């Protein structure tokens, strides 16, 4: 059960982290990103985040503990939602000396 909870939580984090990167990327905008702020990097990194989230869910064996996994995944998603809503990606870029996207 611990494995399902931990992996589902991480899957929720990764899936919701992929959303702003993918959306800004496919709309041609820049967004702070470790691999570079370009739209292409963000779109591809968003897809990679979705793939990682799917792999984490597959490894979590959610069927054995569906409610625990659902709750853990939702908690991970909420945490990443708050991170991005509070402009955490911009804070992280500044904190680690990475360039911010062009305005």
C-alpha positions in Angstrom: 0.0 0.0 0.0 2.9 2.4 0.8 4.2 1.9 -2.8 0.8 2.7 -4.3 0.5 5.8 -2.2 4.0 7.1 -2.9 4.0 6.4 -6.6 0.5 7.8 -7.1 1.5 10.9 -5.2 4.5 11.3 -7.5 2.3 10.7 -10.5 0.0 13.4 -9.5 2.9 15.8 -9.1 4.3 14.9 -12.5 1.0 15.0 -14.4 0.1 18.5 -13.1 3.6 19.7 -13.6 3.3 18.7 -17.2 0.2 20.8 -17.8 1.6 24.4 -17.8 4.7 23.3 -19.7 2.7 21.5 -22.4 0.0 24.2 -22.7 2.5 27.1 -22.9 4.6 25.1 -25.3 1.9 24.2 -27.8 0.6 27.8 -27.7 4.0 29.1 -28.7 4.9 30.8 -25.4 7.9 30.5 -23.2 7.8 29.2 -19.6 10.6 28.6 -17.0 12.1 25.2 -17.6 15.3 23.4 -16.6 15.9 22.4 -20.3 15.4 25.9 -21.6 12.5 28.3 -21.8 11.5 27.8 -25.5 8.1 26.7 -26.5 9.4 23.5 -28.1 11.3 22.5 -25.0 8.2 23.1 -22.8 5.9 21.2 -25.1 8.3 18.2 -25.2 8.9 18.3 -21.5 5.2 18.5 -20.8 4.7 15.3 -22.9 7.6 13.7 -21.0 6.0 14.6 -17.7 2.8 12.9 -18.8 4.6 9.8 -19.8 6.5 9.7 -16.5 3.2 10.1 -14.6 1.7 7.2 -16.6 4.7 5.0 -15.9 4.5 5.8 -12.2 0.8 4.9 -12.1 1.5 1.7 -13.9 4.2 0.8 -11.3 1.9 1.8 -8.4 -0.5 -1.1 -9.0 -3.4 1.3 -8.3 -6.0 -1.5 -8.6 -4.8 -3.1 -5.3 -5.5 0.1 -3.4 -7.6 2.4 -5.5 -8.9 4.8 -2.9 -5.5 5.3 -1.3 -3.9 5.8 -4.7 -6.6 8.3 -5.8 -6.3 10.3 -2.6 -2.4 10.3 -2.9 -2.5 11.3 -6.5 -5.0 14.1 -5.8 -2.7 15.4 -3.0 0.2 15.5 -5.4 -1.8 17.3 -8.0 -3.0 19.9 -5.5 0.5 20.5 -4.3 1.8 21.1 -7.8 -1.2 23.3 -8.6 -0.4 25.5 -5.7 3.3 25.6 -6.6 2.5 26.8 -10.1 -0.3 29.2 -9.0 2.2 30.9 -6.7 4.6 31.2 -9.6 7.0 28.6 -8.2 8.6 28.0 -11.6 9.7 31.6 -11.8 11.0 31.6 -8.2 13.0 28.4 -8.9 14.6 29.9 -12.0 15.6 33.0 -10.1 16.8 31.0 -7.1 19.1 28.8 -9.3 20.3 31.6 -11.6 18.4 30.3 -14.7 17.3 32.9 -17.2 13.6 33.9 -17.1 11.5 33.7 -20.3 11.3 36.8 -22.5 8.3 39.0 -21.8 
